[in-house]
Amino acid sequence: MINETDCDGIMIGRGAMGNPWIFEELTARFDGNSYTIPPYEEKLSVATEHLHRVISEKGERVGMAEAKKHMAWYIDGVRGAAGARARIMTSSSYEDIEQILNTASKQHKTELQGVFKKIEEDYSGVFIAQILAVGEVVAANKEKCIVVLNDL
């Protein structure tokens, strides 16, 4: 975009909500380096740390009110996120939100394992390459290859 428009800068805005890694990703891309999307477990770990810090700084009542919207952003794009967001918004304690995030993480991991198992069953004999991020194939040069993204 910068090369095409000759602009002096880019405004990130809401793209950073629940995705503080966007700045690292953009820096890598501008420098011509590859970027690996953090695993979902890391995202939830950062979300939990974010929640803890906000509550430590502002107290549980104010901190919970401010942190809920941020916690909802962290789980965006995960199956069942709408239900988890609703539970986050009605939760009343740090422990409740932490439990919701942990449950979402476990469900996400279980779903991914199910996806990989289903692909292996459906495509028996076909090489399956699991990749860490778009364009980074673990093993290449196979005649028949299915690429599966982590954190679907």
Rosetta silent file (secondary structure, phi, psi, omega in degrees, C-alpha in Angstrom):
SEQUENCE: MINETDCDGIMIGRGAMGNPWIFEELTARFDGNSYTIPPYEEKLSVATEHLHRVISEKGERVGMAEAKKHMAWYIDGVRGAAGARARIMTSSSYEDIEQILNTASKQHKTELQGVFKKIEEDYSGVFIAQILAVGEVVAANKEKCIVVLNDL
SCORE:     score description
SCORE:     0.000 S_00000001
   1 L     0.000  -43.257 -178.790    0.000    0.000    0.000 S_00000001
   2 H   -62.038  -43.928  179.898    2.776    2.428    0.866 S_00000001
   3 H   -64.915  -38.563 -177.368    4.541    1.804   -2.453 S_00000001
   4 H   -73.314  -35.912 -173.719    1.324    2.151   -4.460 S_00000001
   5 H  -104.778  -13.135 -176.359    0.046    5.307   -2.765 S_00000001
   6 L    57.951   32.915  179.443    3.295    6.945   -1.630 S_00000001
   7 L   -75.904  161.904 -178.334    1.606    7.625    1.716 S_00000001
   8 L   -91.588  -13.951 -178.004    3.632    8.669    4.739 S_00000001
   9 L  -168.596  172.793  179.069    2.024    6.314    7.229 S_00000001
  10 L  -130.618  136.259  177.715   -0.651    3.759    8.007 S_00000001
  11 L   -99.962  126.202 -176.056   -3.269    3.978   10.729 S_00000001
  12 L   -84.659  -50.644  177.976   -4.005    0.655   12.405 S_00000001
  13 H    63.034 -130.556 -174.345   -7.031    1.539   14.545 S_00000001
  14 H   -68.664  -11.146  176.919   -9.344   -1.328   15.455 S_00000001
  15 H   -62.161  -20.075 -179.937   -7.045   -3.825   13.743 S_00000001
  16 H   -89.887  -10.062 -178.294   -5.034   -3.881   16.967 S_00000001
  17 L   -68.056  117.548 -177.952   -8.011   -4.746   19.173 S_00000001
  18 L    73.319    5.747 -178.217   -7.359   -8.237   20.503 S_00000001
  19 L  -141.579   65.660 -179.578   -4.364   -8.454   18.178 S_00000001
  20 L   -66.620  -10.720  179.136   -1.385   -6.615   19.678 S_00000001
  21 L   -75.372   -9.687 -176.946    0.837   -8.753   17.414 S_00000001
  22 H   -59.656  -32.487 -179.117   -0.222   -6.711   14.386 S_00000001
  23 H   -70.309  -40.603  175.503    2.637   -4.272   14.960 S_00000001
  24 H   -64.151  -41.722  179.080    5.217   -7.069   14.990 S_00000001
  25 H   -62.481  -46.952 -179.630    3.622   -8.529   11.858 S_00000001
  26 H   -64.138  -40.645  177.493    3.679   -5.209   10.002 S_00000001
  27 H   -59.958  -45.451  179.170    7.281   -4.550   10.989 S_00000001
  28 H   -62.050  -45.385 -178.733    8.290   -7.975    9.680 S_00000001
  29 H   -63.679  -42.965  179.784    6.368   -7.487    6.427 S_00000001
  30 H   -66.114  -30.702  178.407    7.837   -4.013    5.829 S_00000001
  31 L   -84.348   -1.478  179.692   11.318   -5.411    6.463 S_00000001
  32 L    79.189   18.893 -179.778   10.650   -8.235    3.986 S_00000001
  33 L  -100.273  157.937  176.078   10.707  -10.918    6.671 S_00000001
  34 L   -77.629  162.516 -179.604    8.246  -13.746    7.205 S_00000001
  35 L  -137.202  134.262  177.768    5.892  -13.634   10.150 S_00000001
  36 L  -105.185  123.391  178.588    4.435  -16.521   12.123 S_00000001
  37 L   -64.761  132.741 -179.613    0.989  -16.002   13.576 S_00000001
  38 L   -65.549  145.822  178.074    1.061  -16.748   17.322 S_00000001
  39 L   -64.801  157.513 -177.138   -0.758  -19.908   18.375 S_00000001
  40 H   -58.039  -36.712  179.582   -4.176  -19.529   19.945 S_00000001
  41 H   -59.762  -38.712  178.323   -2.822  -20.595   23.350 S_00000001
  42 H   -66.674  -39.831  178.848   -0.439  -17.612   23.305 S_00000001
  43 H   -60.176  -44.153 -179.692   -3.305  -15.286   22.420 S_00000001
  44 H   -70.960  -32.216  176.082   -5.318  -16.498   25.395 S_00000001
  45 H   -64.209  -43.216  177.714   -2.290  -16.277   27.663 S_00000001
  46 H   -66.382  -38.948  178.084   -1.806  -12.635   26.644 S_00000001
  47 H   -61.149  -44.049  179.508   -5.537  -11.998   27.113 S_00000001
  48 H   -64.467  -41.316  177.361   -5.386  -13.396   30.648 S_00000001
  49 H   -64.400  -40.762  177.192   -2.302  -11.286   31.438 S_00000001
  50 H   -58.501  -48.470  179.424   -4.066   -8.219   29.996 S_00000001
  51 H   -58.758  -47.577 -179.455   -7.073   -8.890   32.224 S_00000001
  52 H   -59.273  -44.423 -177.685   -4.868   -9.344   35.294 S_00000001
  53 H   -67.308  -40.564  179.339   -2.968   -6.094   34.663 S_00000001
  54 H   -63.721  -43.362  179.637   -6.091   -4.010   34.108 S_00000001
  55 H   -67.173  -39.605  177.990   -7.643   -5.320   37.330 S_00000001
  56 H   -61.989  -38.692 -176.889   -4.384   -4.799   39.256 S_00000001
  57 H   -78.959  -38.056 -170.624   -4.167   -1.215   38.053 S_00000001
  58 H  -114.387   -1.195 -176.235   -7.813   -0.151   38.315 S_00000001
  59 L    86.363  160.407 -172.845   -9.353   -2.528   40.830 S_00000001
  60 H   -66.737  -42.417 -176.617  -11.759   -5.354   40.111 S_00000001
  61 H   -62.431  -55.694 -178.722  -14.938   -3.308   39.632 S_00000001
  62 H   -71.508  -42.353 -179.357  -13.559   -0.747   37.159 S_00000001
  63 H   -59.882  -42.945  178.282  -10.989   -3.149   35.686 S_00000001
  64 H   -62.540  -44.587 -179.159  -13.631   -5.778   34.891 S_00000001
  65 H   -60.651  -41.263 -179.095  -15.851   -3.215   33.218 S_00000001
  66 H   -76.577  -34.968 -173.407  -12.994   -1.983   31.029 S_00000001
  67 H   -78.589  -25.522 -175.172  -11.436   -5.383   30.304 S_00000001
  68 H   -55.427  -46.135 -178.116  -14.555   -7.240   29.155 S_00000001
  69 H   -64.444  -34.636  178.841  -14.641   -5.626   25.720 S_00000001
  70 H   -70.017  -39.561  179.373  -10.948   -6.377   25.235 S_00000001
  71 H   -62.913  -37.732  178.460  -11.350  -10.022   26.249 S_00000001
  72 H   -62.728  -35.102  178.734  -14.127  -10.382   23.682 S_00000001
  73 H   -66.944  -37.572 -177.430  -11.742   -9.165   20.949 S_00000001
  74 H   -62.175  -29.898 -176.915   -9.117  -11.767   21.819 S_00000001
  75 L   -97.084    7.560  178.987  -11.486  -14.663   21.055 S_00000001
  76 L   -57.065  135.909  175.861  -12.744  -13.226   17.778 S_00000001
  77 L    90.531   -2.038 -179.810  -12.815  -15.787   14.979 S_00000001
  78 L   -97.117  139.869  177.674  -12.994  -18.885   17.173 S_00000001
  79 L   -57.371  131.620 -178.058  -15.909  -21.303   16.873 S_00000001
  80 L    85.697    8.187 -177.081  -18.274  -20.571   19.732 S_00000001
  81 H   -62.899  -36.096 -178.465  -16.892  -17.051   20.181 S_00000001
  82 H   -60.888  -45.403  178.598  -20.371  -15.479   20.254 S_00000001
  83 H   -65.547  -41.411  178.794  -21.401  -17.587   23.258 S_00000001
  84 H   -64.051  -41.520  178.004  -18.078  -16.998   24.997 S_00000001
  85 H   -61.364  -42.778  179.476  -18.397  -13.233   24.415 S_00000001
  86 H   -61.851  -41.640  178.658  -21.896  -13.257   25.908 S_00000001
  87 H   -67.058  -37.915  177.508  -20.606  -15.124   28.986 S_00000001
  88 H   -61.375  -45.980 -176.028  -17.679  -12.693   29.300 S_00000001
  89 H   -65.830  -25.208 -179.786  -19.998   -9.683   29.186 S_00000001
  90 H  -101.742    0.536 -179.208  -22.203  -11.088   31.954 S_00000001
  91 L   -73.133  157.335 -175.957  -19.376  -12.409   34.140 S_00000001
  92 L  -122.003    1.385 -179.362  -18.714  -10.767   37.471 S_00000001
  93 L  -146.472  161.082  175.812  -15.192  -11.833   38.419 S_00000001
  94 H   -56.954  -44.593 -178.079  -11.671  -12.291   37.142 S_00000001
  95 H   -61.453  -38.170  178.314  -11.950  -16.027   37.827 S_00000001
  96 H   -61.378  -48.250 -178.130  -15.114  -16.276   35.683 S_00000001
  97 H   -66.869  -40.910  178.199  -13.438  -14.662   32.675 S_00000001
  98 H   -59.627  -41.259  178.381  -10.269  -16.694   33.143 S_00000001
  99 H   -65.808  -40.262  178.213  -12.383  -19.877   33.151 S_00000001
 100 H   -62.358  -44.442  178.860  -14.235  -18.784   30.000 S_00000001
 101 H   -64.355  -41.926  178.434  -10.913  -18.140   28.223 S_00000001
 102 H   -63.951  -41.218  178.013   -9.508  -21.511   29.372 S_00000001
 103 H   -63.786  -42.438  178.538  -12.629  -23.320   28.187 S_00000001
 104 H   -61.652  -39.894  179.394  -12.432  -21.560   24.813 S_00000001
 105 H   -63.364  -46.230  179.664   -8.780  -22.627   24.506 S_00000001
 106 H   -63.144  -43.041  179.170   -9.589  -26.274   25.268 S_00000001
 107 H   -63.615  -40.177  179.941  -12.505  -26.278   22.820 S_00000001
 108 H   -62.936  -46.352 -179.470  -10.335  -24.710   20.138 S_00000001
 109 H   -63.514  -43.227  179.006   -7.592  -27.318   20.597 S_00000001
 110 H   -62.497  -41.233  178.901  -10.136  -30.176   20.558 S_00000001
 111 H   -63.852  -43.641  178.682  -11.713  -28.801   17.382 S_00000001
 112 H   -61.288  -43.095  178.612   -8.345  -28.543   15.623 S_00000001
 113 H   -61.443  -39.368  177.446   -7.503  -32.122   16.559 S_00000001
 114 H   -64.597  -40.069  178.588  -10.861  -33.200   15.143 S_00000001
 115 H   -62.484  -47.178 -179.210  -10.228  -31.315   11.903 S_00000001
 116 H   -62.934  -41.348  179.716   -6.818  -32.938   11.452 S_00000001
 117 H   -63.525  -43.393 -179.881   -8.232  -36.409   12.203 S_00000001
 118 H   -62.570  -42.690  179.162  -11.084  -35.910    9.725 S_00000001
 119 H   -63.703  -43.420  179.436   -8.684  -34.798    7.000 S_00000001
 120 H   -61.842  -38.443  178.736   -6.433  -37.786    7.643 S_00000001
 121 H   -70.118  -42.707 -176.514   -9.447  -40.137    7.386 S_00000001
 122 H   -72.874  -27.845 -174.726  -10.867  -38.481    4.273 S_00000001
 123 L  -122.158   48.201  179.923   -7.561  -38.250    2.442 S_00000001
 124 L   -56.890  131.040  178.683   -5.854  -41.485    3.377 S_00000001
 125 L    89.011   -6.886  178.780   -2.571  -41.848    1.500 S_00000001
 126 L   -99.807  132.533  179.774   -2.354  -38.149    0.632 S_00000001
 127 E   -64.779  133.078  178.218    0.474  -36.187    2.218 S_00000001
 128 E  -115.580  119.975  178.410   -0.828  -33.571    4.658 S_00000001
 129 E  -102.286  118.095  175.764    1.397  -30.601    5.399 S_00000001
 130 E   -91.366  129.304 -177.180    0.549  -28.736    8.554 S_00000001
 131 E  -116.952  156.305 -178.355    1.825  -25.188    8.381 S_00000001
 132 L   -84.923  -33.599  179.670    2.442  -22.561   11.004 S_00000001
 133 L  -154.027  165.202 -177.790    1.382  -19.563    8.959 S_00000001
 134 L   -54.044  127.136  176.096    0.278  -18.802    5.437 S_00000001
 135 L    86.629   -3.035 -179.913    3.025  -19.736    3.014 S_00000001
 136 L  -110.993   85.993 -177.767    5.249  -21.595    5.475 S_00000001
 137 E   -82.441  134.005 -179.181    4.891  -25.258    4.578 S_00000001
 138 L   -65.935  -46.065  178.356    6.634  -27.689    6.913 S_00000001
 139 L  -134.330  136.836 -175.423    7.442  -30.155    4.120 S_00000001
 140 L  -125.374 -173.050  177.379    7.142  -29.454    0.424 S_00000001
 141 L    62.160   36.025  174.270    7.701  -31.086   -2.978 S_00000001
 142 L  -102.489  145.822 -176.605    5.125  -33.814   -2.488 S_00000001
 143 L   -65.151  -47.134  177.952    3.044  -34.932   -5.432 S_00000001
 144 L  -115.879  120.205 -174.391   -0.237  -34.855   -3.546 S_00000001
 145 E  -141.300  133.350  172.390   -0.360  -32.331   -0.749 S_00000001
 146 E  -114.795  131.672 -179.031   -3.071  -30.814    1.404 S_00000001
 147 E  -103.908  129.046 -179.767   -2.071  -27.801    3.447 S_00000001
 148 E  -117.938  127.866  178.765   -3.745  -27.289    6.810 S_00000001
 149 E   -85.601  137.415  169.437   -3.452  -24.014    8.680 S_00000001
 150 L   -68.868  157.408  178.633   -2.980  -23.944   12.423 S_00000001
 151 L    53.975   54.566  179.253   -5.557  -21.882   14.320 S_00000001
 152 L   -60.115    0.000    0.000   -8.317  -22.368   11.772 S_00000001
